[in-house]
Amino acid sequence: MRKIKIKVNPRLLIISIAMGWIVVSITPVFDSVIVTAEYDLTKHKLGFPLPIIEQRTSLTPLDDAFPFQLGLVNPQENPTSLLIGNYLLQAILASITFYFLMMVSANLMRNYRN
């Protein structure tokens, strides 16, 4: 039985953790939700693919305003909380994905040069 030996490249690991953290942190800025009459505006959640922030808004749109798109609203006026479980899960998965992609591309480049 052959043993599989895995080498961890510390430089690529640090880069992938940083990239995963940055990518997950900026997803709420680019996310928006289509608000219908049934949508609970007091718990406005943003993030992709899992929501990572929750904003408690006090918006009261007119009845004829539905449907409309709502993105990130001003956190100074609307209390905002971080959904830490979703945030950590996405950051870890994104970091693992980036690390895997960088290892594959590094191996491909090494094989191409030889």
C-alpha positions, 0 to 999 in steps of 0.5 A: 500500500502506497502512502500519499505524501502531501506537502504544504507550501506555507507561502501559498497557504498564507496567500490563499487564506488572505484571498479567501478572506478578502473575497468573502468579505466583499461579497455583501457589497456586490449582492442585492435582493429582490424585495417583495411584499413578503420580504422581512426588511427588519432582517435584511441578509446579504452575502454570496452564496451564504448570507454573512451580514444581517442588517436591521432596517426600518425601511417602509416602502409604499405598496406600489414600490414592490418589487425592488432591488435592495443591496447594502444599506448604510451601516451607520443608520441600520444596525448590522451584524456579522453571521460569524458561522456562515462567514467562517465557513465560507472563508475556510472553503474559499481558502481551501479552494484557492490553495488547491487552484494555486497548487494545481497551477504551480504543478502545471507550470513546473511540469511545463518548464521541465 
